[in-house]
């Protein structure tokens, strides 16, 4: 019997708020920023400066962090510009916002509070999350030094060889990724599975129930490696720190530390080299190719309220775009539409996908989920026998305050051939996601949803947030390898221009959450860029 309903999921984002905004995309914040920001400087004028550099990297997530570190190791100086702020953590820190008491730290100031169900009178702040609302789809993107690694659950899943070759274009050897690049990323992120001592504790009852239900249905079950020092969670159980892992509060950043995100791994090592300059609160608003062949970025330097302190023209012969699928695609499609960059590939903006994301609120009064639910993720069910219908289900915990009692989260993603595109909208001055009506419905209705209901069991009730508003936390594509870039991220026909992030992916990462594959592909790309382009292009 089908128990999946249309009741909205009220977890880390408010689906009702996104639905309201989706009906009125023009309300999605101020795309240019200058009109609603008071000028500063002498005489009320915003200072403007021009700087010349060797390599510019836009964005500080996996692609940007890996690019910066590997180029620095090759002796190349790099400037990394990141629109968001730094989010330092440590035992008992309160840097990240709490889901149970949301405030302005949730919201990137150009995004709409309604997109996250937040009060409209929140102070302006360069917060963590930004909603990109398009046709039939909303993508949630992170802002901050470390990019999406700050807020991702951290699941490290590597697609099988069959899955990879089914969904990725030729030119990348899976065996090489498996032998060299996935392990390299695993070492950097110090991947580890949750220890049994932790899983056996009372606060991980929801994880144990998920595992029991998966086994009862005869479905595959495995622990998922995570970029986490689990000793932090064990210390919480001993009362040595305020709960952050063990009550599910780390869904929007882990305050206690112990999460090996990009800012404390790749970027920390890159900055320690002395060759990498990471600049937070530097928001890139445009790009162009200069007559001499160099690249130029238009940058607004912000304070944490979003006020423009000064503007910059940053110039370099090499530009690496790592602003995420939506951010990178927006910069490129804007440059093409305005003529700032000519002869960009015709496939720009295409190949965009959602990774077939699905988020369910799972309610079952008899399951014994518990009031405090430890996280972030322990187990997953990897249903990968058929590469054309492969999908993954996991249980993820959040604080239970504000959601129906006896509830937890179940999250799914899978393979899908459905693709949209990102196009530049001059009226809104932003890239707009164009997603087909009913996109991903085949994999979701025939595989992800039924498997989720099997796991929930006859007494479990699933509320599917995507039935209220389609959304994804895993936007992929827009500058995909094979049509816009080569497999190392070189933009075809554009010397010195690279894409190294989720925009390079072919709209899916083959039934896995994207981070490990994006990072492995980036490591492979930088090996080849360092070997072949440093000293010639760079």
N, C-alpha and C positions, 0 to 999 in steps of 0.2 A: 504494500500500500504506500502511495506517495505522500510524504508529509512535508515536502518543501513548499513554503508559503511565500507570499510577497511582503511579509512584515519587514520593515526596514531594519538594517543592522546598525546599532548605535554603539560602536566601539571607538576606535581611535579617530575616525572621522564620522560625521553625521551624514548619512546618505540622503536624508531629506534636504539638507542644505545644499548638497551638490546638485540634487534634482532641481531645486529652485534656480540655481545659477545656470544649469544646463539649458533651461528654458529661456534664459536671457544672457547669452554669452558676452554681450557687450558690457555687462556688469562686472566682468572678471578683472577688476583692478585697473590701474592706470598704466598702460603699456609703456609710455615714454618717460614718465617720472618728472620731467622738467616743469610741466605746467602746475603740478600740485606741490612743488617744493620751493620753500623760500630761499632766495639766493643768499650767499654769504660772501665775505671778503670785503675789501675796501670799496667804498662807494656803492655797496649792494651788488657788486659784480662777482660772479663765480670765477675764481682763478683757473686758468688753462695752461697746461704744460705739455711739451713734446719730449718724448724719451725714445732713445734708440737702444735696441737689445739684439741679442743673437737669436734666441728662441723664445717665443711666447706660447704659453699653454693656457687655454681657457677652460677652467673647471678643475676641481681638486678631488674628484672621486677616483675610482680605480684606474681609469685610463690616464687621467692627469697625474696621479701620484706615481704610477709606474713609469710614465714618460719622463717625469722630472728626475726620478732616481736613476734610471738607466742612462739618461743623457749625462747627468752629473758624474756618474761613474766613468763615463767616457771623456770627461774633462770639458764638457760643454756647459756654459752658464745658461740658466733658465729662469725666466720670470713666470710664475703661476698666478693668474688672477682668478679670484673666487668671489662671487657676489655676496656670499654669506659670511657670517662671523666665525670665530673660533668658539668651540664648545668644550672647554677643559673639564676633565672629570677627575675623581679621586674619592676615596672612602668618605661617605656621608655628604658628598657634594650635592648641591641643589641646582646645578647648571641647567639641566633639561626640565621642561615642564612636566607636570603630573597629569595623566589622562583624567584622573578624578577631579582635578580642579584646574581646568584649562585657562590659560592667560595669553597675553600677547606673544609669548615665546613660541607658540604654535605656528604663528602666521607670518609668512613673507609679506611685507607691507603692501606690495602691489597686487596681492591676491585678495579675494573677497572673503570677509568673515563668514558669510552665509555658506561658502563652500565647505566649511568644516563645522557648521552649526555653532559658531562662536558669536558672542555679543558684538553688535556692530559698533559699539562705542569703545572697543579696545584701543589702547594707545598704539600708535604706529610703531612697528618694530621689525627689524630684519630677522624674522623668526625662521623656524625650521622648514615649514611646508608651504608649497605653492601648488594650486590646482590649475591645470591647463584644461579649460573647458572647450570642447569642440562639438562636432556633429556626432551624436550618438555615443560619445565617449569622453570621459574625463580622466586625465592622467595626473597622478599625484607625484610631485617632484620635490626633492630635498634641496635645501640651501644651507651651506656651511662648509668649513674646511674639513674635508673628508667625504663630502658629497653624500650620496645615498647610503654609504656604509655607516653613517651615524645612526640611521633609523631602520636599516634593514634588519630582519630577524637574524640573518647570518648563515642560513642553511647552505652548506657546501655540497652540492650535488653535481656530479660529472656525468654527462650523457654517455650511454654505451656507444660502441663503435657503429653499430647498425643505426641507432638513432641519429648520431652525428652526421653520418654520410647520407641519410635520408633527407635531412632538413637543412644542411649547410651546403653551400656551393663547393665545387671541386677546388683544389689548389691548396688546401690545408690537410696535412697528414695527421689523422687522429692518433696514430701510434706515436708520433713525435710529441703531440700535446700530452698524451698519456704518460710518456716516458720522461719528459723534461719539464713541461710548463705547468701542468696541473700540480705536480709535486713541488715545483718552485713556489707557487702561490701558497700552497698548503704550509710550507715551512715559514713563509713570511707572516702568515696569519695565525700560525700556531694552532691549527685545527685540532679539536679534541671532542670526543663524545662525552655526554654527561655521565658521571660516575654512578655506579649502582647505589652507593650510599646516599646520594642526593635523590635519585629517582624513587627510592624506597621511603622517603620522608613524607609526612602527611600532606605537605603543600603540592606534591606532584601526583596527587590522586587522579587528576584529569588525564595526565600523560599515561598513567598505568591503565586507566579505563579505555582510552583510545587503543592502546596496544592490545588489550584483551579483546576488544570488539573486532579489530583487524584479524587477529588470529582465529577468532570464532567464525569469521566469514571465509576463512581459507585464503585470505589475501596476503601478498608479500608484506613483510614488516622488517624494518631495520632502524637502528639508531642513525642519526644524521650528524656528521661532524660539524662543529661550530667554531667560529673564531673567538673562543671564550676561554679564559682561565677560570675553570669551574671552582677553584678554591675560593673565589670571591663569594659564590653562592653558598658554599659550605660555611664560610665565615658568617654569612647572614643567618644561617640556621643556628649558629652558636651564639647569636646576639651581639656579634662584634661590629656589625654595621647595620644601618637602617636598611630595610628590605628594598631591593631594586630588581634583582632577579627572581627571588622566591615569592613575590606577590604579583608577578606579571607586569610590574611598572616599567620595565625596560623596553616596552614596545615603541616608545618614541625617545630613544636614547637612554643609555644605562648610566645613571649618575655615579655609581660607586666605582666605575672603571672596571678593568679586567676584560673589556671587549676590545679585540684587536682590530679596530677600524683603521681606515687608510691614514688618518691624521697621526696616529701613534705608531704606525708601522712604516709604510713607504715614505710618507711625507717627512716624518721625523728623521729618518735616515738621510733623505734628500737634503733637508735643511742642515743637518750636521756636516754635510760635505763642504759647506761654505759657498757652493756654486748655485744654490737654488734660493730664490727670493719668493716666498709665498705671501701674497698680498690679499688679505681678507677685505670684504666690503668694497670690492672693485667690480662694479656691475658693467658688463660689456653690452653696449647698446647698438653696435654696428661694426661692420668690417668692410675693408676694401683692399684692392690691389693698387698700389701706387704706380705711376708711370715708370719708375726705375725697377719694378718687379717686386719690391718689398710689400709686406702686408702691414696694414694699419688697423688698429682697433680704436673705436670710440668708447671711452671708459668714464663712468661716473663714480667718483670716490664718495662713499656714504658714511654717515655716522649711524649708530644703531637705531635711530628713529627713521632712517630713510632719507634724511636731509642731505642734499648734495653739498659736499665741502669743496670739491674742485673737479675739474674734468681733465682727462688725459688723452693724448694721442700717442699710443704705444706702437712702435714700428720695429719690424724685424724681418729678415729674409725667410724665416721659418715660422709657421703658425700651426699649432696642434690644437684641434678642437676636441675638447673632452667635457662638454657642458651637458652631457646626457642626451638621450634621443630627441627630446623636445627642444632643449636649448640649442644644441648643435644644428638641428634641422631648421630652426627658426633663423639663426644667424645666416645660414647658407641660402635659404629660400628668400630672405629679405635682400641679401646682397645680389642675388640673381634678378629679382623683380625690379630693383631700383637701378640696375646697371652698374653697381659698384664693383661687381666682379662679372666679367663676361666669359662666355664659353664654358660655363659649368655643365657637367653631364646632364643629359635630358632626364635621367632617372632620379634626379634630385627630389627628395620628399617622398619617394615611393618605398614600397617594401615595409611599411610601418605595421607593427602588430602589437598585441597586448599580452603575449605569452599565455593567452586564454585564462587569465586570472579569474578566480571565483572566491568570494569570502562568505562563509556561512556562520550564522549564530546557531549553535547547537544547544538545544534545551532538552533536558531529560531529568525529571525529578528523582528518578531511581538510580541515577548513575553515580551519585556521590562525588560530583566534581569538586566540591569544597568551596568555601568562601575565598580563601587565599589560594591562588593557583600559581605554582612556580613555572618559570619560563626560562628562555624564550621558546625553544623547540627541542624536543627529545627524539620523537619517533616520526617516521614517515612510511607511507605505503606507496611503493613505486611499481605501478602497473604498466610495465614496459614491454610486454610480450609482443605486441603488435606495434611496429614503429609508426603506423598511420593512425593509431588511436591511443598512443601512450599518454598517461596522465599520472599525476602525483597528488596525494592527499596527505596533509599533516595536521596535527593539533597544535594550536598556539594559544597561549594564555594571555589574558589581560586582566587588570583589576576588575572585580565583579561589581563594584559600586556603579549604579546607574544603568545596569543591564538587567534583564529578567533573571530572577533567581534560578539556580540549578542550570546555569549556562556556561559554555565556553565557546571557543572559536575553532572552526575547521576551515582550512584554506586549501584550495586546489588550483592547479595549473596544468596545462597540457599542450599537445601539438595542435596546430590549426593552420590550414592553408589560406584562411581569410586574411586579407591585407587592406589597409587603408593608406592614406597619404597625408602629409603635412604640406599645406600651401600657405603662402604669405597673404595676409589680409591687410591691405594698406589702410583701411579705415580704422582698424584696431591696432595697427602697427605691431602685429605679432603673427606667429605661425599658428594656423588653425588645424586641428586634427579633423580629418574627414574619414569617418568610420562607417562602413556599410551597415545598413539596417539588418539585424540578425547575424552580424558577424560573430564567429566562434560558436554559434548556436549548436552546430552538429556535435562537436566534441563535448560541449557542456551538457546538452540535453541527453545525449546517448551514452556518455561515459563518465565525465566528472560528477555530474549530479547523481546518477544512479549508484556509483561507487560510494559517494558520500552518504547516501541514504542507507546503503547496506551497512556501513560502519556505524551510523547512528542507531540502527536497529529498529525494531517495531515500536519501541516506546520513545524514540528520539524524534524531535521535531527540528527541522532545519529552516531557518529564515535566510533567504538568498538576497544579499544586498544588491546584486546586479539586476534583479528584477525591478528594483526601484530606479536605479540609475547605473548605467554601465560605467565602470571605472577600472583602472589598472594602476598598480604600483610598480609595474615592470614594463614601461614603454620601451620598445625596441625598433630599430630601423630608422629610415629616413635618409640615410646615406649609406646604403648597404654595400657590402663587398660584392664584387662581381659586376655591378652596374654603375655605381658612383665611385667606388674606391677599389683598389686592388686588395688582396688579402692582408697587406701590411698597413692599410689605412691611407695610402697615397691617393689623393683625389685625382681622378683621371684628367690629364691635360692641364693640371695646375701645379706647377713647380713650387715646392716648398710648403704646400698645404696638405695637412693630414687630418684624418678623423680617427680617434682612438678612444672609443667609448661604446655605449649601447646603440648609438646610431649606426654603427658598422655592422650590427647583427642582422640576420635575414628575417626579422620580425618574430623570431622565436629562438629559444635556446633549448629546444628539444625536450620538453617535459621536465626541465630543471629550472629552478630560480636562477636568474642570469649572472649573479656576481662572479662565481668561480670561472665560468666560461669567458665572460668579458675580460677578466684579469688574465687568464691563460692566453687568450688571443692577443691581448695587449703585450704580454711578456714576449711572445713569439714575434710580434711586429717590431718591438723595440730592439730585439736582438738583430734583426735584419736591417732596420734603419741605422743602427749604430755601425753595423758592418759595412753597409753599402752607401749610406747617404752622408755620414759625418765626414767633413772635409771636401765634399763635392756640392751637395745641396744645402746642408746645414752649415 
